Amino acid sequence: MKRKIRKFFRNLMSGFFVFILLLLAQIAIFVFFQFFLDDILLNAGVIQSEFDFFIRLLIYVGVHLIEYTIATLIFFKIISKIEDPEFKIPWIVGMLLLPLLFSVLFLIFGNPRLKKKDRIIVKATRKAYRYHFMMDDEKQEELLGELGHAYGTFKYVNTVTRVGAHKNNRVTYYKTGEEFFPVLMESLKLAKEFIFIEFFIIDDGKLWTEVLNILEAKAKEGVKIRIIYDDMGCSGTISPKTPKILKKRGIYAFKFHPFRPILSGVYNNRDHRKIVIIDHQMAFTGGMNLADEYGNYIERFGYWKDTMVKIEGSAINNLLVTFLQNYNLCIDNVSDYNSYLAYEYPKYEDEGYVMPFGDGPGGIDDHLIGEQTYINMLNYATKEVYISTPYLVPTYPLLDAIRNASLRGVRVNLILPGIPDKKAVYLVAKSHFRFLLDAGVHIYIYKPGFNHMKTMLSDDELAFVGTINYDFRSLVHHFECGTLLFKNPCLKDIKEDFLQMISVSEEVPEDFKLGLFKRIFCSIVKLISTLL
C-alpha cells in the first residue's frame, strides 16, 4: 500500500498527468459552451430566451479572443526562443489544434532555461572555479593530445564544461547494488572532514536507515555533511520535514528546486545526479539512487541492475565542482572553491584517463552535453558498441547516430529492460525497434528484470558511466552527470558486465513489428514526448 501511495504521488507530478488534466480542461470548456452556457445565462437573467444569440456570441467571442491572444503571444515566443525544430514543430502544431491546452503546457514546460536568479549563481560559480582549471590549460591540451582517436570526445566536454581530463587516477567499477552499497557504507565511516551527497531519490528504507546512522555518528565527530536531494524525485519517499529533522542531528540537507504548483519551468529542471564525495579520498557516481530496490533488498520489476564507479585521485575535483554548483543553487550563494580544489592528490600508476562532468538545462552550458557525448562516442567506434539504457525515447540526432554507426559496419548492441517500470514509455521505446533493426542494430531484452544502468562502451577502450538516460528529460531538461573513461583497467570489467547481461537477455528478432493500435498510440505519444 505504501508503495502504491508513493507511485500515485509521482504520477500526480508527472508531465503526462498534467497533459491529460489540461486536455480534459480543454474538452470541458468546449462542452460547457456547447451544452450548458445557454441554461446558465437564462437562469441568471442575462438573456431572455434561447434565441438571444447576441449576448451569447459576445461572451463566446470574448472568451476565445482572450484564449487566442494568449496563444498568439506564446506562439511568437516559440518561434523566437526555440531553435531546435524537433521541439519547435510539436509546439506549433499543438498551439494550432488546442491553443488553451498548449498555452498552459508551454508556460509550465516550455522554457528549458533556468530562471534568471539561478543563471546568475551558475555564472558566478563558473567564475569561482574556472581559475583552478585555467592554470593548467597548456598542460590539459598536452594531456588531451595523448588520447589519440578519443581526443574529440574528451575535447568537446572540456571545451563546454572547462573541468578537464585526468590521468593517474584509480577507477573501480561496481556492476550491481550488492557490490556497491557495502563499499559505500564502509567508505562513509572513513570520513574525517566532509561528506557530500547528491541523489535524485532517497527512499526511507533499509539503505537510508543504515546510511543515516553512519552520517549521524560522523556528524557527532565534527564531519561536515551536506545532502542534496530532488524534491519531486523524493515526493512520497521521505518526509517533507527531512531537512529540519536532519539539521537537529548536525546534518544539513536541501531540497533541490522545491516543488510548488506554479507555472514555472523549474517543474522540469530536476536534479537527476548521483554523487557521493568523501573528503578528498574518494568519490562515487553512476546510475544508482539511495533506495532499497537498487541494492535488491526489495524486488521491484524483477532484478534491479545498475552501475557505479569509485574515483580516487585528482578527478574528484570535477565532481566537487559538479556538486557545489547545485549546492550553490540551494543556498543562493557561491561556495569557497579554494578550500576544496587546492588539494594535492596522490597519483596512481593505473593507466588510463578519466573525466567526470556535469550536464544541465539551458542557462548552464546551452549545450546538450549528454546527447553530444553519446553521439561522439558512437562516431568514435569502428568495431563494436555496447549501450544500456532503461528508456529509449531519444532525440532524433541521437537515434540517427545509433543507426548510422550500425550502417557503417559497427556492431551496435543495445540492451533494454525485460520488466519496465513505465509501460507506456517502454512501448514508445519499442516503436523505434523497426528503425534500428533495419540498420542492423542488435537489440537485447534483459530478461531478469529492470536494467536501470546508463552505461556505454565503444571499441573496448572508451566508456561512459553516468545518470543520463536516452530520453528528452535527461538529455534536455535535467541536471545530470557522467564519467568518461579511456583505456582504464576497469574497462575490462565493464565489457564482462555487458557480455554477462547479453547472456541472460533475449535478442529482438529481425522481423519484429508492433501492431497497428500500438503504432498509432506511439505516434501520438511521440508527438508530445519532446514537450514533456
C-alpha positions as CSV (number, residue, x, y, z in Angstrom):
1,M,0.0,0.0,0.0
2,K,2.8,2.4,0.9
3,R,4.5,1.8,-2.5
4,K,1.2,2.4,-4.3
5,I,0.7,5.7,-2.5
6,R,4.3,6.8,-3.5
7,K,3.6,5.8,-7.1
8,F,0.4,7.9,-7.0
9,F,2.3,11.0,-5.8
10,R,4.9,10.6,-8.5
11,N,2.3,10.1,-11.2
12,L,0.4,13.2,-9.9
13,M,3.5,15.3,-10.6
14,S,4.3,13.8,-14.0
15,G,4.2,15.8,-17.2
16,F,1.9,13.2,-18.8
17,F,-0.6,13.6,-16.0
18,V,-0.6,17.4,-16.4
19,F,-1.1,17.0,-20.2
20,I,-4.1,14.7,-19.6
21,L,-5.5,17.2,-17.0
22,L,-5.2,20.1,-19.4
23,L,-6.7,18.1,-22.2
24,L,-9.7,17.3,-20.1
25,A,-10.0,21.0,-19.2
26,Q,-10.0,21.9,-22.9
27,I,-12.7,19.3,-23.6
28,A,-14.7,20.6,-20.6
29,I,-14.6,24.2,-22.0
30,F,-15.9,23.0,-25.3
31,V,-18.7,21.0,-23.7
32,F,-19.6,24.0,-21.5
33,F,-20.0,26.3,-24.4
34,Q,-22.0,23.8,-26.5
35,F,-24.4,22.5,-23.9
36,F,-24.5,24.5,-20.7
37,L,-23.9,28.2,-21.4
38,D,-27.4,29.0,-22.6
39,D,-29.1,27.4,-19.5
40,I,-26.7,29.3,-17.1
41,L,-27.4,32.7,-18.9
42,L,-31.2,32.1,-18.9
43,N,-31.2,31.2,-15.2
44,A,-29.1,34.3,-14.4
45,G,-31.4,36.5,-16.4
46,V,-28.6,37.7,-18.7
47,I,-30.6,36.6,-21.7
48,Q,-34.3,36.3,-22.1
49,S,-34.6,33.4,-24.4
50,E,-32.5,30.7,-26.1
51,F,-32.7,32.8,-29.3
52,D,-30.9,35.8,-27.8
53,F,-27.7,34.9,-29.7
54,F,-26.0,38.3,-29.5
55,I,-25.1,38.2,-25.8
56,R,-24.2,34.5,-26.1
57,L,-22.0,35.3,-29.1
58,L,-20.4,38.2,-27.3
59,I,-19.3,36.0,-24.4
60,Y,-18.2,33.2,-26.7
61,V,-16.1,35.6,-28.8
62,G,-14.7,37.4,-25.8
63,V,-13.5,34.2,-24.1
64,H,-12.0,32.9,-27.3
65,L,-10.4,36.2,-28.1
66,I,-8.5,36.1,-24.8
67,E,-7.6,32.5,-25.4
68,Y,-6.2,33.1,-28.9
69,T,-4.5,36.4,-27.8
70,I,-2.5,34.4,-25.2
71,A,-1.9,31.6,-27.7
72,T,-0.6,34.1,-30.3
73,L,1.8,35.8,-27.9
74,I,3.1,32.4,-26.8
75,F,3.3,31.3,-30.5
76,F,5.7,34.1,-31.3
77,K,7.7,33.3,-28.2
78,I,8.0,29.7,-29.5
79,I,9.1,31.0,-32.9
80,S,11.8,33.3,-31.5
81,K,13.1,31.3,-28.4
82,I,13.1,27.7,-29.6
83,E,15.8,26.9,-32.1
84,D,15.6,23.2,-32.5
85,P,12.8,22.2,-34.9
86,E,12.4,18.9,-33.1
87,F,11.0,20.9,-30.2
88,K,9.5,23.8,-32.1
89,I,7.2,21.9,-34.6
90,P,5.2,19.9,-31.9
91,W,4.6,23.1,-30.0
92,I,3.4,24.9,-33.1
93,V,1.1,22.0,-34.2
94,G,-0.3,21.8,-30.7
95,M,-1.0,25.5,-30.5
96,L,-2.9,25.4,-33.7
97,L,-5.0,22.4,-32.7
98,L,-5.6,23.1,-28.9
99,P,-4.5,26.6,-28.1
100,L,-5.6,26.7,-24.5
101,L,-4.1,23.4,-23.6
102,F,-0.7,24.0,-25.2
103,S,-0.5,27.6,-24.0
104,V,-0.7,26.4,-20.4
105,L,1.7,23.5,-21.2
106,F,4.2,25.9,-22.6
107,L,4.0,28.1,-19.5
108,I,4.8,25.1,-17.4
109,F,7.2,23.1,-19.5
110,G,8.2,25.2,-22.5
111,N,11.2,27.0,-21.1
112,P,14.1,24.7,-20.6
113,R,16.3,27.5,-19.3
114,L,17.0,28.2,-15.7
115,K,15.3,31.2,-14.0
116,K,17.4,34.4,-14.0
117,K,18.5,34.1,-10.4
118,D,19.9,30.6,-10.9
119,R,21.7,31.7,-14.1
120,I,23.4,34.5,-12.1
121,I,24.6,32.0,-9.5
122,V,25.8,29.5,-12.1
123,K,27.8,32.2,-13.9
124,A,29.4,33.2,-10.5
125,T,30.1,29.6,-9.8
126,R,31.8,29.1,-13.1
127,K,33.9,32.2,-12.5
128,A,34.9,31.0,-9.0
129,Y,36.2,27.6,-10.0
130,R,37.4,28.2,-13.6
131,Y,40.7,29.7,-12.3
132,H,41.8,26.4,-10.9
133,F,41.4,24.6,-14.2
134,M,42.6,27.5,-16.4
135,M,46.0,27.4,-14.7
136,D,46.6,24.1,-16.4
137,D,45.3,24.9,-19.9
138,E,48.6,24.2,-21.6
139,K,49.1,21.0,-19.6
140,Q,45.5,20.0,-20.3
141,E,45.9,20.3,-24.0
142,E,49.1,18.2,-23.8
143,L,47.1,15.6,-21.9
144,L,44.3,15.6,-24.4
145,G,46.8,15.1,-27.1
146,E,47.7,11.7,-25.6
147,L,44.2,10.5,-26.2
148,G,44.6,9.8,-29.9
149,H,41.3,8.9,-31.6
150,A,39.4,9.7,-28.4
151,Y,40.7,13.3,-28.4
152,G,37.5,14.8,-29.9
153,T,35.2,13.2,-27.3
154,F,37.2,14.5,-24.4
155,K,38.0,17.8,-26.0
156,Y,34.3,18.6,-26.6
157,V,33.4,18.0,-22.9
158,N,36.5,20.0,-21.8
159,T,35.5,22.9,-24.1
160,V,31.9,23.3,-22.8
161,T,32.4,22.5,-19.1
162,R,36.0,23.6,-18.5
163,V,36.7,20.9,-15.9
164,G,39.4,18.9,-17.6
165,A,40.5,15.3,-18.1
166,H,42.8,13.5,-15.6
167,K,45.2,10.6,-15.6
168,N,46.9,8.7,-12.8
169,N,43.6,8.1,-11.1
170,R,42.2,4.9,-9.9
171,V,38.7,3.9,-11.0
172,T,36.7,0.9,-9.6
173,Y,33.6,-0.3,-11.4
174,Y,30.6,-1.8,-9.5
175,K,28.2,-3.8,-11.6
176,T,25.4,-4.3,-9.0
177,G,24.0,-2.6,-5.9
178,E,25.0,-5.7,-3.9
179,E,28.6,-4.8,-4.8
180,F,28.4,-1.1,-4.4
181,F,26.4,-0.4,-1.2
182,P,28.6,-2.3,1.3
183,V,31.6,-0.4,-0.1
184,L,29.7,2.9,0.3
185,M,28.8,2.1,3.9
186,E,32.4,1.3,4.9
187,S,33.7,4.3,3.0
188,L,31.4,6.7,4.7
189,K,32.8,5.5,8.1
190,L,36.3,6.7,6.9
191,A,35.3,10.4,6.6
192,K,37.3,12.9,8.6
193,E,36.4,16.3,7.0
194,F,33.4,16.3,4.8
195,I,30.7,14.1,3.1
196,F,28.8,15.5,0.1
197,I,25.8,13.5,-1.0
198,E,23.5,14.2,-4.0
199,F,20.7,11.9,-5.2
200,F,17.6,12.2,-7.3
201,I,15.8,9.7,-5.0
202,I,16.3,9.0,-1.3
203,D,13.8,6.3,-0.1
204,D,13.1,5.7,3.5
205,G,14.1,2.1,3.8
206,K,16.9,-0.2,4.9
207,L,19.7,1.5,2.9
208,W,18.7,5.0,4.0
209,T,18.5,3.9,7.6
210,E,22.0,2.4,7.5
211,V,23.4,5.5,5.8
212,L,21.7,7.9,8.2
213,N,23.0,6.0,11.2
214,I,26.6,6.4,9.9
215,L,26.0,10.1,9.0
216,E,24.7,10.9,12.5
217,A,27.8,9.2,14.0
218,K,30.1,11.2,11.7
219,A,28.3,14.5,12.4
220,K,29.0,13.9,16.1
221,E,32.7,13.6,15.2
222,G,32.6,17.0,13.5
223,V,32.4,15.9,9.9
224,K,30.8,18.4,7.6
225,I,27.8,16.7,5.9
226,R,25.8,18.2,3.1
227,I,22.9,16.4,1.3
228,I,21.0,17.5,-1.8
229,Y,18.0,15.6,-3.0
230,D,15.4,16.3,-5.6
231,D,12.1,17.4,-4.1
232,M,10.0,15.9,-6.9
233,G,12.1,12.7,-7.1
234,C,11.6,12.2,-3.3
235,S,7.9,13.0,-3.3
236,G,6.3,10.3,-1.2
237,T,9.6,8.6,-0.4
238,I,10.9,10.6,2.6
239,S,9.3,13.1,4.9
240,P,8.9,16.7,3.7
241,K,10.3,17.7,7.0
242,T,13.6,15.8,6.4
243,P,15.8,18.9,6.3
244,K,14.5,20.2,9.7
245,I,14.8,16.7,11.2
246,L,18.4,16.2,10.0
247,K,19.5,19.7,11.0
248,K,18.8,18.9,14.6
249,R,21.3,16.0,14.2
250,G,24.0,18.2,12.7
251,I,23.3,17.2,9.1
252,Y,22.4,19.9,6.5
253,A,20.0,18.6,3.8
254,F,18.5,20.7,1.0
255,K,15.5,20.1,-1.3
256,F,16.6,20.9,-4.9
257,H,14.1,23.2,-6.6
258,P,11.3,22.7,-4.1
259,F,8.2,21.8,-6.0
260,R,5.4,24.4,-5.9
261,P,2.3,24.2,-8.1
262,I,3.1,27.3,-10.1
263,L,3.6,27.9,-13.8
264,S,7.3,27.5,-13.8
265,G,10.0,25.8,-15.9
266,V,11.6,24.7,-12.6
267,Y,9.0,21.9,-12.8
268,N,11.2,20.4,-15.4
269,N,14.7,21.2,-14.2
270,R,15.1,18.3,-11.8
271,D,18.3,17.2,-10.1
272,H,18.9,13.7,-11.5
273,R,22.6,13.4,-10.4
274,K,24.0,10.7,-8.2
275,I,27.2,11.8,-6.4
276,V,28.9,10.9,-3.1
277,I,32.2,12.6,-2.2
278,I,34.1,11.6,0.9
279,D,36.9,14.1,1.9
280,H,39.4,14.2,-1.0
281,Q,39.9,10.5,-0.7
282,M,37.2,9.1,-3.0
283,A,34.0,9.9,-4.9
284,F,31.2,7.7,-6.2
285,T,28.9,8.4,-9.2
286,G,26.8,6.4,-11.6
287,G,23.1,5.4,-12.0
288,M,22.1,4.3,-8.5
289,N,19.7,6.1,-6.2
290,L,19.7,5.6,-2.4
291,A,16.7,3.2,-2.4
292,D,16.3,-0.4,-1.4
293,E,15.5,-1.7,-4.9
294,Y,18.9,-0.6,-6.2
295,G,20.5,-3.0,-3.7
296,N,17.9,-5.6,-4.4
297,Y,16.8,-5.6,-0.7
298,I,13.3,-5.5,-2.1
299,E,12.1,-6.6,-5.5
300,R,10.6,-4.1,-7.9
301,F,10.3,-5.1,-11.6
302,G,12.4,-8.2,-11.2
303,Y,16.1,-7.9,-10.6
304,W,17.3,-4.3,-10.5
305,K,20.5,-3.8,-12.5
306,D,22.6,-0.7,-12.2
307,T,26.2,0.5,-12.1
308,M,28.5,2.9,-10.2
309,V,32.2,3.9,-10.2
310,K,34.5,4.9,-7.5
311,I,37.2,7.5,-8.3
312,E,40.4,8.1,-6.4
313,G,42.6,11.0,-7.4
314,S,42.5,14.4,-8.9
315,A,39.3,13.8,-11.0
316,I,37.4,14.2,-7.7
317,N,37.7,17.9,-8.3
318,N,35.4,17.6,-11.3
319,L,32.7,16.0,-9.1
320,L,33.3,18.6,-6.3
321,V,32.6,21.3,-8.8
322,T,29.5,19.5,-10.1
323,F,28.1,19.0,-6.6
324,L,28.9,22.5,-5.4
325,Q,27.2,24.1,-8.4
326,N,23.8,22.6,-7.3
327,Y,24.6,23.3,-3.7
328,N,25.1,26.9,-4.5
329,L,21.7,27.0,-6.2
330,C,20.2,25.6,-2.9
331,I,21.8,28.2,-0.7
332,D,21.7,31.1,-3.1
333,N,25.4,31.8,-2.6
334,V,28.8,30.8,-4.1
335,S,31.0,28.4,-2.1
336,D,34.7,28.9,-1.4
337,Y,36.2,26.8,-4.1
338,N,39.8,27.5,-2.9
339,S,39.3,25.4,0.2
340,Y,38.2,22.4,-1.8
341,L,40.1,22.4,-5.1
342,A,43.5,23.4,-3.9
343,Y,44.4,19.9,-2.8
344,E,47.4,17.8,-3.7
345,Y,46.0,14.4,-4.7
346,P,48.1,11.2,-4.8
347,K,49.0,9.8,-8.2
348,Y,48.1,6.2,-9.0
349,E,50.0,4.1,-11.5
350,D,46.9,2.8,-13.1
351,E,46.8,3.6,-16.8
352,G,44.0,5.4,-18.5
353,Y,42.1,8.7,-18.4
354,V,39.0,9.8,-16.5
355,M,36.8,12.8,-16.9
356,P,33.7,13.3,-14.7
357,F,31.4,16.1,-15.8
358,G,28.0,17.7,-15.1
359,D,25.3,18.5,-17.6
360,G,22.3,20.7,-17.2
361,P,19.4,22.6,-18.7
362,G,19.7,25.8,-20.7
363,G,21.4,28.6,-18.9
364,I,24.3,26.4,-17.6
365,D,26.0,25.4,-20.9
366,D,23.4,25.9,-23.6
367,H,24.6,22.6,-25.0
368,L,23.1,19.2,-24.9
369,I,26.3,17.8,-23.5
370,G,24.9,14.3,-22.7
371,E,23.4,13.9,-26.2
372,Q,26.5,15.1,-28.0
373,T,28.8,13.0,-25.9
374,Y,26.8,9.9,-26.7
375,I,26.9,10.8,-30.4
376,N,30.7,11.5,-30.3
377,M,31.2,8.0,-28.7
378,L,29.1,6.4,-31.4
379,N,31.1,8.3,-34.1
380,Y,34.3,7.2,-32.3
381,A,33.5,3.5,-32.7
382,T,34.9,1.5,-35.6
383,K,34.3,-2.1,-34.3
384,E,31.6,-2.5,-31.6
385,V,29.4,-0.5,-29.2
386,Y,27.5,-1.6,-26.1
387,I,24.7,0.5,-24.8
388,S,22.5,0.0,-21.8
389,T,19.6,2.4,-21.1
390,P,16.3,1.9,-19.3
391,Y,14.4,4.2,-21.7
392,L,14.7,4.7,-25.4
393,V,12.8,7.9,-26.3
394,P,15.8,9.9,-27.6
395,T,16.3,13.0,-29.7
396,Y,16.4,12.2,-33.4
397,P,20.1,13.1,-33.8
398,L,21.0,10.5,-31.1
399,L,18.7,7.9,-32.6
400,D,20.1,8.5,-36.1
401,A,23.7,8.3,-34.7
402,I,22.9,4.8,-33.4
403,R,21.5,3.8,-36.7
404,N,24.4,5.3,-38.7
405,A,27.1,3.6,-36.5
406,S,25.5,0.3,-37.5
407,L,25.2,1.2,-41.1
408,R,28.9,1.9,-41.4
409,G,29.8,-1.5,-40.1
410,V,30.0,-1.1,-36.3
411,R,28.2,-3.8,-34.3
412,V,25.8,-2.0,-32.1
413,N,24.4,-3.9,-29.1
414,L,21.5,-2.1,-27.3
415,I,20.2,-3.5,-24.1
416,L,16.8,-2.6,-22.7
417,P,14.8,-3.8,-19.7
418,G,12.8,-7.1,-19.7
419,I,10.5,-5.7,-17.0
420,P,9.9,-2.0,-17.5
421,D,8.9,0.5,-14.7
422,K,6.9,2.6,-17.2
423,K,4.9,0.5,-19.6
424,A,3.7,3.4,-21.9
425,V,7.3,4.7,-22.2
426,Y,8.5,1.2,-22.9
427,L,6.0,0.8,-25.7
428,V,7.3,4.0,-27.2
429,A,10.8,2.6,-27.0
430,K,9.6,-0.5,-28.9
431,S,8.3,1.8,-31.7
432,H,11.9,2.7,-32.5
433,F,12.9,-1.0,-32.9
434,R,12.0,-1.3,-36.6
435,F,14.0,1.8,-37.5
436,L,17.1,0.4,-35.7
437,L,16.7,-3.3,-36.7
438,D,16.5,-2.3,-40.4
439,A,20.0,-0.8,-40.0
440,G,21.4,-4.0,-38.3
441,V,21.3,-2.9,-34.7
442,H,21.3,-5.8,-32.3
443,I,18.6,-5.2,-29.6
444,Y,18.5,-7.3,-26.4
445,I,15.8,-7.5,-23.7
446,Y,17.3,-8.1,-20.3
447,K,15.2,-10.9,-19.0
448,P,16.0,-10.9,-15.2
449,G,14.3,-7.6,-14.7
450,F,14.9,-3.9,-15.0
451,N,18.3,-2.6,-16.1
452,H,18.5,1.0,-14.9
453,M,22.2,1.4,-15.9
454,K,23.2,4.2,-18.3
455,T,26.5,2.8,-19.5
456,M,28.2,2.8,-22.9
457,L,31.4,1.1,-24.2
458,S,33.0,1.9,-27.6
459,D,35.6,-0.4,-29.1
460,D,36.5,-1.8,-25.6
461,E,38.5,1.4,-24.8
462,L,36.2,4.3,-24.4
463,A,33.3,4.2,-21.8
464,F,30.7,6.3,-20.2
465,V,29.1,5.6,-16.8
466,G,26.5,8.1,-15.5
467,T,23.0,9.2,-15.0
468,I,21.9,10.3,-18.5
469,N,19.0,8.3,-20.0
470,Y,18.2,8.2,-23.7
471,D,15.1,10.4,-23.2
472,F,14.3,14.0,-23.5
473,R,14.1,14.7,-19.8
474,S,17.7,13.6,-19.2
475,L,19.1,14.9,-22.5
476,V,17.4,18.3,-22.4
477,H,15.8,19.3,-19.0
478,H,17.6,17.6,-16.1
479,F,20.7,18.3,-14.1
480,E,22.8,15.2,-14.9
481,C,26.4,13.9,-14.6
482,G,28.6,11.3,-16.1
483,T,32.2,10.0,-16.3
484,L,34.2,9.4,-19.5
485,L,36.8,6.6,-19.2
486,F,39.6,5.8,-21.7
487,K,41.8,2.8,-21.6
488,N,41.3,2.3,-17.8
489,P,41.9,-1.1,-16.4
490,C,38.2,-1.2,-15.2
491,L,37.0,-1.2,-18.8
492,K,37.5,-5.0,-18.9
493,D,35.1,-5.2,-16.0
494,I,32.6,-3.1,-18.0
495,K,33.0,-5.4,-21.0
496,E,32.5,-8.5,-18.9
497,D,29.4,-7.0,-17.4
498,F,27.9,-6.3,-20.8
499,L,28.6,-9.8,-22.0
500,Q,27.1,-11.3,-18.9
501,M,23.9,-9.2,-19.4
502,I,23.6,-10.3,-23.1
503,S,24.0,-13.9,-22.0
504,V,20.8,-13.6,-19.9
505,S,19.0,-11.5,-22.5
506,E,16.8,-12.3,-25.4
507,E,17.6,-10.7,-28.8
508,V,14.7,-9.0,-30.6
509,P,14.0,-10.8,-33.9
510,E,14.7,-9.1,-37.2
511,D,11.0,-9.4,-38.2
512,F,9.8,-7.6,-35.1
513,K,6.7,-5.4,-35.7
514,L,4.3,-3.6,-33.5
515,G,0.5,-3.9,-34.0
516,L,-1.5,-1.2,-35.7
517,F,-3.1,0.1,-32.5
518,K,0.2,0.3,-30.7
519,R,1.8,2.1,-33.6
520,I,-1.0,4.7,-33.5
521,F,-0.7,5.2,-29.8
522,C,3.1,5.6,-30.0
523,S,2.8,8.1,-32.8
524,I,0.5,10.3,-30.6
525,V,2.8,10.0,-27.6
526,K,5.9,10.7,-29.6
527,L,4.2,13.9,-30.8
528,I,4.2,15.3,-27.3
529,S,7.3,13.5,-25.9
530,T,9.6,16.4,-26.8
531,L,7.3,18.7,-24.9
532,L,7.2,16.9,-21.5
